[in-house]
Amino acid sequence: MLTNSRLIIVFETGVNEIGEPILKTKSFNNIKTASTDEQLKAVADALTPLQAWTPYKIERNNVYSLEA
């Protein structure tokens, strides 16, 4: 049973001295578990222009309860 969901937006804030991206994560907890992936993508698309960084990836993290 799905018990919790989190929206995670990872931003690229620059590059380090060897050219690898520097990443910063913004997490939004307690997302409604009934939200679809498309709805969360729409929210992420609305939030990313409000940041000063370039979006790198968008993730959804679900937590399930397993009963024995």
SVG drawing of the C-alpha trace seen along z (x, -y; Angstrom):
<svg xmlns="http://www.w3.org/2000/svg" viewBox="-6 -33 45 45">
<polyline fill="none" stroke="black" stroke-width="0.4" points="0.0,0.0 1.3,-3.4 1.8,-5.5 3.9,-8.5 5.1,-10.3 7.8,-12.9 8.6,-15.1 12.3,-15.8 13.7,-18.3 17.4,-18.2 19.0,-21.4 22.4,-21.9 24.0,-24.9 27.3,-24.9 30.3,-22.7 33.2,-21.8 36.9,-22.1 36.9,-18.8 33.7,-19.7 31.2,-17.6 27.8,-19.1 27.2,-20.5 23.7,-19.4 21.3,-20.9 18.1,-19.0 14.8,-20.5 12.3,-18.0 8.6,-18.4 7.3,-16.0 3.8,-14.7 2.6,-14.8 -0.9,-13.3 -0.4,-9.7 -3.3,-9.8 -1.4,-12.3 -0.4,-11.0 3.0,-11.3 1.7,-13.7 0.3,-16.0 3.6,-16.0 5.5,-16.8 3.1,-19.7 3.9,-21.0 7.6,-20.6 7.4,-22.4 5.6,-25.3 8.2,-25.5 11.4,-25.3 11.2,-28.7 11.0,-30.2 14.5,-28.9 17.8,-30.5 19.2,-27.1 18.7,-24.7 16.6,-21.7 18.6,-18.5 16.0,-15.8 12.6,-15.3 11.9,-12.3 9.1,-10.8 9.9,-8.8 7.1,-6.5 7.1,-4.7 5.1,-1.6 4.0,0.4 4.5,4.1 2.6,6.3 3.9,9.7"/>
</svg>
